Amino acid sequence: MRADETLPYAPPVALSRISDYLQLARPRLAVLVLLTVGAGWLLGAGAPPNAGTLLHALIGTSLLFAGASGLNQLLERDSDALMPRTANRPLPAGRVQPLEVLVVGSSQSAGGLLYLIVAGQPLTAGLGALALVSYVFIYTPLKRRTVLNTLVGAMPGALPPLMGWVAARGRLDSAALALFLIVFLWQVPHFLAIAWIYRDEYRAAGHVMLPVSDPNGVQTGRQMIRYTLALMFASLAPCMIGMSSWISGLGAVVLGTVFLYTAIAYARTPSTDRARQVFRASLVYLPVLLLFFVLDALLLNGTWT
């Protein structure tokens, strides 16, 4: 090699591997999951709260989510390779091998469950195990078989706030189930919007999503409206059972109205831009609604629930 020649820059192998495993753990989605765990814990905590229980719940859930995410990508590596937005993930791109993801993902999942049990949170661990099994072994295969996969996938997605609640309170009750219902219903228009935006990629990958079989968007729009309306009613349940005050109820109505408006706009004129509006509204809706509930419990009521 001549003295004036230089080798192309390549990142250190260790850093590249770390980046790949972080990508397998899907950190941005993990943040949302942990926020819902934290919200559930704050709403379920007594006075004075035991912050240690939150820390244990977050650590266990982080490990469990990272493992479940890796195992999900392991099962979907062939279909991921067919979609431009996922083709560069570590597995379809060939940067990591299936066996190592299986070992690491299984170890993380088992480690998260074991951690929660050792930390004295067996009910949290039980809910985590339910989320793991339903997400990896039921929802993931159903994506190639039925449009009902969205409803099935919404169940594990709605369990993290319950995990936070039981970590704080040690039991499930009507308030916890109200949180579950809110997050469950929220996911349907959220994921339908994503499925419409990427419907061509899902079709190429063989995923059976409603927008794939609904080229005009009529059924997709109707489902968005139905579930957003149901969500608006469910968001008032915490007020009705005394978990929060009318202030949270008012916030829920305002947020739900905006969310519903975007769903109606999409239903009238189905398009990618309209679907993106639904998606963006969903990203605002859930964290802001949970923030209303938390502030209501901690500040406006002057006490912990």
N, C-alpha and C positions, 0 to 999 in steps of 0.2 A: 504493500500500500504506500502511495506517495505521501510525503510529509504534509502536503496541503489537503489531503483527503480526510474527511471526518466521517465517523460512523453515525447513522441516524440515531436520534435520541430514543432511548427506550426506558420506561419507568422501571425502577427496581422491582424485581420479581416479588418481593415480600409485600410492597405497597400495592402492586397489581392484584395479588391474591386477596389482600384485605379489602380492596375495592370490590372485587367480585363477590366476596362473602357478604359484604354490606348490601350489595345489590340483591342478593338472594333473600336477605332479611327485609327488604322493602322498607327502608327507614321512614319515608314520608307517611306511608300508611300506618306504620307502627306508632308514629307520634299521635295520629288521630285515635288509634285504639287505646293508647295509654291515657290520653285526655279523657276518654269516656270512662275508663277505669277510675281515674282521679275524681271525675264528677260524681260517679256513683258512690265513691268513698266519702266525699264531702257531704253528700246529701244523706248518707246513712250513718255518719259518725255521731257519736254522743258528745256530751260535754263533761269534762274536757276530752278532746279527741286524742287518740293514741296514734301519733304519726308513724310509729314503727310498723303498724299494720299496713299502712299505705305503702311504705317502702318495700315491705315484703311482697305485697300484691303486685307492685310495679316490676320488681325484679323477676318474679315468677312468670308474670304475663309476658314480659319482654322475651324471655327464653322460649316460652311456649309459642309465641307468635313467630319468632324467627325460625323455629323448627318447622312449624306448620307451613310457613311461606316457602321454605326450601323444599319440603316434600310436595307441595302443590306444584311448584315449578318442575320438579323431577317428573311428576306424572304428566305434565303438559308440555314437556320439552319438544315433542314432535310438532304439536300444533303451534307452539310459540315460534318455531322456526319458519312457519308459513305466514306470519303476520309481521309487517315491517316494524311496528311499534314494540314488538317483543323479540324480534330475531336476534338482537344483539345482547340479550340476556346471557349470563355466563354459560348456562347449559347448552342452549341451541347454538351458541357461537363456538362451543368446544373449548372454552377456557377452563372449565372444571369438568370432572368426570362424574357420571351418574352415581357410581359406588361411593365416592367421597361425600356427595350431597346426601345420599341415603344415610350414611354413618353419622355425619354431622347433624343433619336435620332430626334424625331419630334421637340422637344424644341430647340435643337442645330441648326437644319436646319432653323427653323423659326427665331431663334435669329440671325443667321448669315445674313439672308436676311434683317431682320429689321435693323440690325446694319449698313449694307451698305447703306440702304435708308436714315437712320438718318444721316449718315456721308456725305450725299450729293453725293452718287454714285449710282443713280438709274439704269443706264445702266449696271454697274457692277453687281448689284443685279439681273437684268433681265437675264443676261448671267448665273449667278449662279443658278437661278431658272430653266433655261433651262437645265443646267447640272444635277441638282438634279432630275428633272422629267425624263429625258432621261436615266439616269443611273439607278435609282431605279425602275421606273415603266415601262420602255420599255426594256432596255438592260437586266436586271436581269431575267424577265420572258422568254425572247427570248433565253436564254442560254439552255433551255430545248426544244426548238422548231425548231431552224434553225441555220445552220452554219454561216448565215449572222449576227449573234449576234456580231461577232468580229468587223464588220464594224460599226454597230450601237453603240457599246460600245466605239469605237474610237472617236465618236463625243464629248461626255462629257469629255473625256480625253484630247481633244485638246482645250477646252474652257478656261482653266486657264490662258494661256498667253494672250488671248484676254481680260480677266478680268483685268489683270495687265495693258495692253495697254490702255483700256478705262478709268481705274482709273487715269492714268496719263494724257491722252489726251482728254477724254470726248467724243470720237467718234470712229467709226470704219472706216478704209480706206483700201486701197490695201495692205499696208505693214502689217497691222494686219491680214488680210486674208492670206497673205503669211505665217505668223507664224502658223496660224491655220492649213494650209495645210501640213506644215512640220511635226507638231506634230501628226496630223491625220494619215499620211502615215507611220510614224515611228512606230506607235503602232501595225500595222498589222504583220510585221515579228517578232516583239517583243513578241506579244501574241501567235502567231503560234508556236514559239519556246517553250514557256511555256506549251502550250497545248500538244505539242509532248512529252515533258519530262514527263508530268503527264497524258498522254492519258489513261492509264489503270484506274487511279483514276477518271478521268472525265467520263469514260464509266460506271464505277460502280455507279457513282452518278447520271447518267442519263443526263449529259450535252451533248448537240449536238455540238461538236466541229469538225472542219475539220479533224484533225489528228485521231479522233476516228473512222471516216468512211474511212480513208485513210491508211490502215495498212502498205502499202509499202512506204508511204511518198512521192509519186510522185507528187500528186496534191499540197501537202503542200509545197514541194520544189519549184514548179513552182510559187505558190502564193508569197512565200518569195522573189524570184528573181524579179517578176513583180513589187511588191510594193517597193522593195529597189531601183530598177531602177527609178521608178516614184519619189521616195524620192530624189534621186540624182539630178534630174532635178528641183524639187520643191525647193531644197536647194539653187539653183542659182537664184531664183526669187528675193530675197532681193537685190542682186547685179544689176539685170536687172532694177529694179524700183528705184535704187538710195538710198536704205536704208542702204547699206553697200558697201564696196569697193571690189576690186579684191582680197584683202588679205583674206577676209572671203570666197570668192568664191573658192580660192585655198584650203583653209582649208576644205571647204565642199566637194570638189572633193576627197581629200585624205581620209577623214573620210568615205565618201560614198563608195570609192573603197574598203577599208578594210571591211566595212559592207557587201558589195556585194560579196566579196570573201568568207566570211563565209557562206552566203546564197547559193552560187554556190557549195561550198564544201559539204554542207548538201544535196543539191539536187542530187549530184553525188552519195553520200553514206549516205542515211538517217540513223541516229543513235542518241542515246541520247547524246553522247559526241559531235557530230556535232551540235545538237540543242543547247546544252549548250554554244558552241562557238558563235552561232548566238545571244543567249540571252546576253552573256557577251559583245559582240560587241555593242549591242543595248544600254546597260547601259552606255557605254563609249560615243557612238555617240551623243546622244541628249544633255547631259550637256556640252560636249566640243564644239559642234556646236554653242549652245547658248552663250557660253563663247566667242567664236570667234566674234559673232555678237556684243556682248556687248563691248568687248575690242576695236573692230573696231570703234564703235560709240563713245565711251568715250575717247579713247586714240589715236588711229591711225589717226582718222579724226580730233582730237582736239576739238570736239564739241559734243553736244547732238543732236540726230536726231530730 
